[in-house]
Amino acid sequence: MPLKIDDIKKYDIRIAEKDDVLVWVGPCTAKKMDFKTIPLDGRKYECGGTVFLSNGLDLQASFRIQKTFDALLLEDTIYTKVDGVWYKLNEPAFFEKTGLERDDIFPLEWIPDIPIEHKNKGPYSMGFTGE
């Protein structure tokens, strides 16, 4: 379901805008914090950033990362902003709005606006584990 600014405010949905980092402090609670780099410490972060689609298109994004069980990017949390509306990459409305197909998107690369505390500076592949 596309998320408009009014929906995000009304339902208190966690979306990270450019340069935002939110730390999940509870199952439904995230707190905006200032970081120079994002630590890979097992916590879950909602980050503003960019996704680089396989067809070469770059989109502003909000996504969750977490260094737990060797998974860093949580794929089902990726939202992209198109014309002021946030879309999940796998939803029909995104494909309809952009005219893209799944093969145009995946595999993708991504990078948060605030760097990750890691020797690799990104962009990262979708399967990047933070090791």
N, C-alpha and C positions, 0 to 999 in steps of 0.2 A: 504494500500500500504506500503510495507516495506520501511524503510528509512535508506539509507546508509549514511555514513559520508559526502560524496560529495553532496548528496541531501540536507542534513541539512544545509551545508554551502551555497550551491547555492541558495536555496530558503529561507534562513534565518529562518528556523523552530526552534521553541523553545523546546529544549530537555534539561533536567537537568541531568548532569552526577553525579557521586558519590559526595556527600557533597555539591552539588550546590543548591542554592535557588534563584529563579528568581521571582521578584515581577512584576505583570502585572500593567503597568502604563498607558496603553491605550488599545484600542481594538486589536491592532496588535503589541504592543510594550511591551517588558519585559526587566527589568534591573536586572543584577546579583547583589546581595547584600550579605553582611556577617551578619549572625545572630548566636547568641549562642543558642537561641530558636526562633521558628517561632510563632509570635503572632497570636491569633485568633481575628483579628480586622476587618473582613469583606472584606479585600483585597484578591485578587486571587494570589496564589503562585504556581509556577512550582517547584517541589521538586525532587531531586534525592532520591532514597530509595530502598526498597525491597518489593516485593509482595510475599505472602506465599499462594500458590495455594492449593486447597482442596485435591489434591492428595499427598501433602507433599513437592512438589518442591518449592524451593525459587529462585526468579529471580531478578536481578538488574532491577530497574524500574525508570521511570520518570512519574510523575502524577501531576495533579492540585488539590489543596485543596482550599476551600473557606468556611468561616463560614457565610453563608447567607441562609436564608430560611431553617435552620436546616440541610443543606447538607454540608458535609465536603469534602469527596472524590468525585470528578467528574468522574464517571466511564468511560465515553467515552474518557477520556484523558489519560488513562493508556497505556504506552508503556513499553515493556520489551526488554532487549538487549539479543539477542541470536547470538553467533558467530559474534559479531561486527555489527550487523544489528538490528535496532529498529523495533518492530512489535507491533501493537495494539493487545490486548488480544482477541478481537472478530473477527479478520480478517482471512479469509481462508488461507492466506499465513502462518500465525502463526501456525494454526492447522496442515497444511501440513509440515512445517519445524520441528515441535516438535512431531508430531504424537499424540498430545493430542486431547481430545474432550471437549466440553463445561462443561460436568460434572466433568472433571478433574480440572477445573479452579475455578468455582464459587460454593459456595460463597468463597471469598478470604479474607485474612487479609493483612494489609499493615503497613509500618512504614517508615517515612522519615529518612534520614541519620542525619539530624539536628532535635533535638526533638521539638515537639509542646509544646507551653506554656499552659500546661494542667495538671491537677492532675493525670490523667491516662497516663502512659508512653508508652503504646502500647506493642505489635502490636495491631492494631485497626481492628475491623470487617468492612466489606465494608459498612455497614449501620451506622457507627459511626457518630454522629451528633456534637460531640465536647461539649456536655453538661455534 
